[in-house]
Amino acid sequence: MRIITKLLACCCAAAITAAMAAVPAMADPPSRRAPRPTDIVGVGAAIDQFLFDQFSHDYNASVSASAPHLYSWDTTNPATGVFGDPIVTKSACPAIKRPAGSPAGIKALATAPLTSGSRCVDYARVSKTPAHPDLSYVALAGEAVTYATQSTTDAPGSLTTAQLAAVYKCQDTNWSQVGGANAPIKAFLPVPPSGTRTFFLSAIGVATPGTCVRDGNGLLQENEGVNPELAGPDTIVPYSVGPYIAQAYYSAPCLNSGCTPNAHGVVCQPSGARNLFGCAKNGTMVLNKVNGLAPAAPWPLTPATVNPLVNKKFAHGYLRPLFDAVKSAPGTIPAGLAPVFGPAGWACTSATAVTDLEHYGFEVLKAGTATGDCGSAH
C-alpha cells in the first residue's frame, strides 16, 4: 500500500510539475510570498513592465534567499486586466490603488511611506522625467515609437511628421492626401494613461487629437495589434518599437487570434527560449518609417529577420530613453539600489540583463556615468 501511495505521489508531483511548466510565468510579485520590507519593489509605466517581470525572475535567481529580491507590479492586474485594483506593494505596507503609467508611478514613489525603515515603493518605471526635488532618474535603455498599419494597407510605408500631424488633427482624412490609396483614414490612439499615446502626440506636435480619432470605445490599450477595432486596411495607430519586436520575435504565440485568456486566465504558453512574460499581441500589424527612416534595424522586418533592435538613427523626436526613478537627490542613487540600477549594477552589466533587454526589444546602453549611459543619474 505504501508503495502504491508513493507511486501515486510521484505521479501527481510529475503531473503538477508538467502543468506548471505549461503555464506562463505570472507577473506581479508571487502571492505566496509578499515582498519583504527590504526587497526592491517598483511600479509605473507599461512600456517596460514585461522586461521588469523578466528582470525580477532572472535577478532573483542570481542572489541568495536572504538577499533583497527585485519585484515589479504591472500597470494592470495580470490575471484580470483590471486597472486600479488595490495592491500591497510590500508586507505591512498599506494598500494603494495600482499605479498605471509614469505619472502615477512617480506619484506612488514620491509619496510612499516607510515600513520597518524601508520604503513601500523603491523605484518607478518611467519614460518621462519631470523635475522633482526628491527624485533621481537613472537611465536604463533606449526605445522608440512609430506608426503601425495592417500588413495589407491603403497607407504609405513612410509618413512625415507633418503628415502624421495632419492625420491626427483630422485635416487629412483620406490616404490619397498623404500618398496612399483613395480610401478613408481610420486613425486610432490608445486610451490614457498610455505613455505611448502621450509620447506620440508630443512627437508629432499635436496637443489635442481631432474628433475623427478613435480609441476603440475607450478600450484600446497600447501595443495590442490584435484588438479587432484595428482590423482593416485603413487603420493607423502608434506602436512602441520595443514591445513590437518582443511580440513578433521573442514572445509566445497567443492561444487564439484575439489573444483572450482561456478558462484558466492563460493567454499564451511560453516554452523554450521564449520570453516568460508578455504574448505575441502584434497580430498582423506592421511598423512603418517616419520621415523616410526605419524604426528598427535591420530593415525591413520580416519573419526571417534575426536579432532586430531599435534603430539608433531613427527619426529625431521619436526615440525616447527609459528610466528608473528612485527616491534620492537628483543625480544620485540610493546605496541599496545601486547594485541593481547603478552603472556597475546588474541591470547595466549582467549578460543576462543585456539578453533580457534585447529580447524585449530595447536598445542596450553602454554602462557608465556619462549622460545617457546605463546607470547614469540626473
C-alpha positions as CSV (number, residue, x, y, z in Angstrom):
1,M,0.0,0.0,0.0
2,R,2.8,2.4,0.9
3,I,4.5,1.6,-2.5
4,I,1.3,2.4,-4.3
5,T,0.8,5.6,-2.3
6,K,4.4,6.6,-3.1
7,L,3.9,5.9,-6.8
8,L,0.7,8.0,-6.8
9,A,2.5,10.8,-5.0
10,C,5.3,10.7,-7.6
11,C,2.9,10.7,-10.5
12,C,0.9,13.5,-9.0
13,A,4.1,15.6,-8.4
14,A,5.2,14.9,-12.0
15,A,1.7,16.0,-13.3
16,I,1.8,19.1,-11.2
17,T,5.3,20.0,-12.5
18,A,4.2,19.4,-16.1
19,A,1.1,21.5,-15.6
20,M,3.2,24.3,-14.1
21,A,5.6,24.2,-17.0
22,A,2.8,24.6,-19.4
23,V,1.5,27.8,-17.7
24,P,3.4,31.1,-18.4
25,A,5.0,32.8,-15.5
26,M,2.7,35.4,-14.0
27,A,3.6,39.0,-13.5
28,D,3.4,40.8,-10.1
29,P,5.2,39.5,-7.0
30,P,4.2,35.9,-6.2
31,S,1.1,35.8,-4.0
32,R,2.7,33.0,-1.9
33,R,5.4,35.4,-0.8
34,A,4.7,39.1,-0.3
35,P,7.8,41.2,-0.8
36,R,9.7,41.9,2.4
37,P,10.4,45.5,3.6
38,T,14.0,45.0,2.5
39,D,13.1,43.9,-1.1
40,I,13.3,46.2,-4.0
41,V,9.8,46.9,-5.4
42,G,8.7,49.1,-8.3
43,V,5.6,50.3,-10.1
44,G,4.9,52.6,-13.1
45,A,4.9,52.6,-16.9
46,A,3.6,49.8,-19.1
47,I,6.2,50.1,-21.7
48,D,8.8,48.0,-19.9
49,Q,6.6,46.2,-17.4
50,F,7.3,42.8,-19.0
51,L,11.0,43.5,-19.1
52,F,10.9,44.1,-15.4
53,D,8.9,40.9,-14.8
54,Q,11.7,39.1,-16.6
55,F,14.4,41.1,-14.7
56,S,12.8,40.1,-11.4
57,H,12.7,36.4,-12.4
58,D,16.4,36.5,-13.5
59,Y,17.8,38.7,-10.9
60,N,16.2,36.8,-8.0
61,A,17.6,33.6,-9.4
62,S,21.1,35.1,-9.1
63,V,21.0,36.1,-5.4
64,S,20.6,34.2,-2.2
65,A,17.3,33.8,-0.5
66,S,18.2,36.2,2.3
67,A,19.4,39.0,-0.1
68,P,17.0,41.7,-1.2
69,H,14.9,40.5,-4.1
70,L,13.6,42.5,-7.1
71,Y,9.9,42.8,-7.8
72,S,7.7,44.8,-10.2
73,W,4.0,45.5,-10.2
74,D,2.3,45.6,-13.6
75,T,0.1,48.5,-14.7
76,T,-3.0,46.2,-14.7
77,N,-3.9,43.1,-12.9
78,P,-2.1,40.3,-14.9
79,A,-4.9,37.8,-14.3
80,T,-7.9,40.1,-15.0
81,G,-6.6,43.1,-16.9
82,V,-8.3,45.4,-14.4
83,F,-6.9,48.9,-13.9
84,G,-6.6,50.4,-10.4
85,D,-7.2,47.3,-8.2
86,P,-5.7,47.6,-4.7
87,I,-2.2,46.2,-4.2
88,V,0.0,45.8,-1.1
89,T,3.5,46.6,-2.5
90,K,5.3,45.0,0.5
91,S,4.3,43.2,3.6
92,A,3.0,45.6,6.3
93,C,2.5,48.4,3.8
94,P,-0.9,50.0,3.3
95,A,-2.9,49.0,0.2
96,I,-2.8,51.5,-2.6
97,K,-4.5,51.8,-6.0
98,R,-2.3,50.1,-8.6
99,P,-0.3,52.8,-10.3
100,A,-0.7,52.8,-14.1
101,G,1.8,54.8,-16.2
102,S,4.8,57.1,-15.5
103,P,2.9,59.9,-13.7
104,A,1.1,57.5,-11.4
105,G,4.3,55.6,-10.7
106,I,6.2,58.8,-9.9
107,K,3.5,59.9,-7.5
108,A,3.5,56.5,-5.8
109,L,7.2,56.6,-5.4
110,A,7.3,60.2,-4.1
111,T,4.6,59.6,-1.5
112,A,5.4,56.0,-0.5
113,P,5.5,55.6,3.3
114,L,8.2,53.7,5.3
115,T,7.7,50.2,6.8
116,S,10.3,48.7,9.0
117,G,12.6,51.5,7.9
118,S,12.3,50.8,4.2
119,R,10.1,52.5,1.5
120,C,6.9,50.8,0.3
121,V,8.0,51.7,-3.2
122,D,11.7,51.8,-4.2
123,Y,11.6,52.7,-7.9
124,A,9.2,53.7,-10.7
125,R,9.4,52.7,-14.3
126,V,9.2,55.9,-16.3
127,S,9.6,57.2,-19.9
128,K,9.4,60.8,-18.8
129,T,11.4,62.7,-16.2
130,P,9.6,65.7,-14.8
131,A,11.7,67.8,-12.4
132,H,11.3,66.7,-8.8
133,P,13.4,67.8,-5.9
134,D,13.3,64.4,-4.2
135,L,13.7,62.1,-7.2
136,S,16.6,61.0,-9.3
137,Y,16.2,59.4,-12.8
138,V,18.6,56.6,-13.7
139,A,19.0,55.7,-17.4
140,L,18.2,52.1,-18.3
141,A,17.6,51.6,-22.1
142,G,16.5,53.2,-25.4
143,E,13.1,52.9,-27.0
144,A,11.2,54.4,-30.0
145,V,7.6,55.0,-31.2
146,T,6.4,54.9,-34.8
147,Y,3.1,54.3,-36.5
148,A,1.7,50.8,-37.4
149,T,-0.8,49.7,-40.0
150,Q,-2.1,46.3,-41.1
151,S,0.2,44.3,-43.4
152,T,-2.4,44.9,-46.2
153,T,-2.9,48.6,-46.1
154,D,-4.0,51.7,-48.1
155,A,-1.4,53.8,-46.2
156,P,2.1,54.6,-47.5
157,G,5.0,52.9,-45.9
158,S,6.5,56.2,-44.7
159,L,4.9,59.4,-43.4
160,T,6.5,62.7,-42.4
161,T,5.9,64.3,-39.1
162,A,3.7,67.0,-40.8
163,Q,1.6,64.3,-42.5
164,L,1.1,62.4,-39.2
165,A,0.1,65.7,-37.5
166,A,-2.4,66.4,-40.3
167,V,-3.9,62.8,-39.9
168,Y,-4.3,63.1,-36.1
169,K,-5.7,66.7,-36.4
170,C,-8.2,65.3,-38.9
171,Q,-7.1,67.8,-41.5
172,D,-6.3,64.9,-43.8
173,T,-8.9,62.1,-43.7
174,N,-8.1,60.2,-46.9
175,W,-5.0,58.2,-47.6
176,S,-4.7,59.8,-51.0
177,Q,-3.9,63.1,-49.3
178,V,-0.7,61.7,-47.9
179,G,0.5,59.5,-50.7
180,G,-1.7,56.4,-50.2
181,A,-4.7,54.9,-51.9
182,N,-8.1,56.6,-52.3
183,A,-9.6,55.3,-49.0
184,P,-10.7,56.9,-45.7
185,I,-8.2,57.1,-42.9
186,K,-9.1,55.4,-39.6
187,A,-6.8,56.9,-37.0
188,F,-6.6,55.4,-33.6
189,L,-4.9,56.2,-30.3
190,P,-4.7,54.0,-27.1
191,V,-6.6,55.4,-24.2
192,P,-5.0,57.3,-21.4
193,P,-2.9,56.8,-19.3
194,S,-0.9,55.3,-22.2
195,G,2.6,56.7,-22.3
196,T,2.9,55.7,-25.9
197,R,-0.1,57.9,-26.7
198,T,1.3,60.9,-24.9
199,F,4.8,60.5,-26.4
200,F,3.5,60.0,-29.9
201,L,1.2,63.1,-29.8
202,S,4.1,65.1,-28.5
203,A,6.4,63.8,-31.2
204,I,4.0,64.9,-34.0
205,G,3.2,68.2,-32.3
206,V,-0.5,67.5,-31.7
207,A,-1.9,68.8,-28.3
208,T,-5.5,67.7,-28.9
209,P,-6.4,65.0,-31.4
210,G,-9.2,65.7,-33.9
211,T,-12.7,64.3,-33.5
212,C,-12.1,61.7,-36.1
213,V,-9.5,59.9,-34.0
214,R,-10.9,56.7,-32.2
215,D,-9.9,54.8,-29.1
216,G,-11.9,51.6,-29.5
217,N,-14.8,52.9,-27.4
218,G,-12.4,53.6,-24.6
219,L,-10.9,50.1,-24.6
220,L,-7.9,50.3,-26.9
221,Q,-4.7,49.6,-25.0
222,E,-1.3,50.5,-26.2
223,N,0.7,48.0,-28.3
224,E,-2.1,45.5,-28.8
225,G,-2.4,44.9,-32.5
226,V,-4.9,42.1,-32.1
227,N,-7.6,44.5,-31.0
228,P,-10.5,43.9,-33.5
229,E,-11.0,47.7,-33.7
230,L,-7.7,47.8,-35.6
231,A,-8.8,45.4,-38.4
232,G,-8.9,46.6,-42.0
233,P,-6.6,48.3,-44.5
234,D,-7.3,51.9,-43.5
235,T,-6.1,51.7,-39.8
236,I,-3.2,53.7,-38.3
237,V,-2.1,53.6,-34.7
238,P,1.1,54.5,-32.8
239,Y,3.1,51.5,-31.7
240,S,6.2,51.2,-29.5
241,V,9.1,49.6,-31.3
242,G,10.5,47.6,-28.3
243,P,7.2,45.8,-27.5
244,Y,6.6,45.1,-31.2
245,I,10.0,43.4,-31.5
246,A,9.4,41.4,-28.4
247,Q,5.9,40.4,-29.5
248,A,6.9,39.5,-33.1
249,Y,10.2,37.7,-32.4
250,Y,10.5,36.6,-28.8
251,S,7.1,36.2,-27.3
252,A,4.9,33.0,-27.3
253,P,2.0,33.0,-29.8
254,C,-1.4,33.6,-28.4
255,L,-3.7,30.6,-27.8
256,N,-6.4,32.3,-30.0
257,S,-6.5,35.0,-32.6
258,G,-7.9,37.6,-30.2
259,C,-5.3,36.9,-27.5
260,T,-8.0,36.5,-25.0
261,P,-7.5,34.4,-21.8
262,N,-8.7,30.9,-21.7
263,A,-10.7,29.4,-18.8
264,H,-7.6,29.4,-16.7
265,G,-6.7,33.0,-17.4
266,V,-3.8,31.9,-19.8
267,V,-3.2,33.9,-23.0
268,C,-0.1,32.1,-24.2
269,Q,2.3,29.4,-23.1
270,P,5.9,30.3,-23.3
271,S,8.4,27.5,-23.9
272,G,12.0,27.1,-24.9
273,A,13.7,30.4,-25.3
274,R,10.5,32.5,-25.5
275,N,10.1,35.5,-23.2
276,L,8.5,34.4,-20.0
277,F,6.3,37.5,-19.9
278,G,4.0,39.0,-22.5
279,C,2.4,37.4,-25.5
280,A,2.6,38.0,-29.3
281,K,-0.2,40.6,-29.4
282,N,1.1,42.3,-32.6
283,G,-1.3,40.3,-34.8
284,T,-0.9,41.3,-38.4
285,M,0.2,44.8,-37.7
286,V,3.5,46.1,-39.2
287,L,5.7,49.0,-38.3
288,N,6.4,51.9,-40.8
289,K,9.0,54.5,-41.4
290,V,8.8,58.1,-40.3
291,N,10.5,60.9,-42.4
292,G,12.0,58.1,-44.5
293,L,13.8,56.5,-41.6
294,A,13.3,52.9,-40.4
295,P,12.4,52.4,-36.7
296,A,14.3,49.1,-36.4
297,A,17.5,47.6,-37.7
298,P,17.9,45.5,-39.7
299,W,15.1,46.7,-42.0
300,P,12.7,45.7,-43.3
301,L,11.3,43.5,-40.6
302,T,10.4,40.1,-42.0
303,P,9.7,36.7,-40.4
304,A,13.3,35.8,-41.2
305,T,14.8,38.8,-39.5
306,V,17.4,37.9,-36.9
307,N,18.1,40.0,-33.7
308,P,16.1,43.1,-34.6
309,L,16.7,46.2,-32.4
310,V,15.6,49.7,-32.1
311,N,17.3,51.8,-34.8
312,K,19.5,54.3,-33.0
313,K,19.3,56.5,-36.1
314,F,15.5,56.6,-36.2
315,A,13.7,59.9,-36.8
316,H,14.6,62.7,-34.3
317,G,11.9,63.1,-31.7
318,Y,10.6,59.6,-31.9
319,L,13.4,58.0,-29.9
320,R,13.0,58.0,-26.1
321,P,15.0,56.8,-23.1
322,L,13.6,54.7,-20.4
323,F,14.5,55.4,-16.7
324,D,14.1,54.1,-13.2
325,A,13.0,56.9,-10.9
326,V,14.4,56.5,-7.4
327,K,13.8,58.4,-4.2
328,S,17.0,60.3,-3.9
329,A,18.6,63.7,-4.6
330,P,18.8,64.3,-8.3
331,G,21.9,62.8,-9.8
332,T,22.3,60.2,-7.0
333,I,21.3,56.6,-6.5
334,P,20.5,55.1,-3.1
335,A,23.1,52.7,-1.9
336,G,20.7,49.8,-1.7
337,L,19.6,50.3,-5.3
338,A,23.0,50.8,-6.9
339,P,23.7,47.0,-7.1
340,V,20.7,46.7,-9.4
341,F,20.4,50.1,-11.3
342,G,23.8,51.8,-10.9
343,P,26.5,51.9,-13.7
344,A,28.1,48.8,-12.2
345,G,24.8,47.3,-11.3
346,W,23.2,44.1,-12.5
347,A,20.8,45.8,-15.0
348,C,23.7,47.5,-16.8
349,T,26.4,44.9,-16.7
350,S,24.9,41.5,-16.4
351,A,25.0,39.4,-19.6
352,T,21.6,38.1,-18.6
353,A,20.2,41.6,-18.3
354,V,21.6,42.5,-21.7
355,T,19.9,39.5,-23.2
356,D,16.7,40.4,-21.5
357,L,16.8,44.0,-22.8
358,E,17.4,42.7,-26.4
359,H,14.7,40.1,-26.2
360,Y,12.2,42.7,-25.0
361,G,13.2,44.9,-28.0
362,F,15.1,47.8,-26.2
363,E,18.3,49.5,-27.0
364,V,21.2,48.4,-24.8
365,L,23.1,51.4,-23.5
366,K,26.8,51.5,-22.6
367,A,27.2,51.3,-18.8
368,G,28.7,54.4,-17.3
369,T,28.1,57.7,-15.5
370,A,28.1,60.0,-18.6
371,T,24.7,61.4,-19.5
372,G,22.7,58.8,-21.4
373,D,24.8,55.8,-20.2
374,C,23.1,52.9,-18.5
375,G,23.2,53.7,-14.8
376,S,23.8,57.5,-15.2
377,A,21.5,59.6,-13.0
378,H,20.2,63.1,-13.2
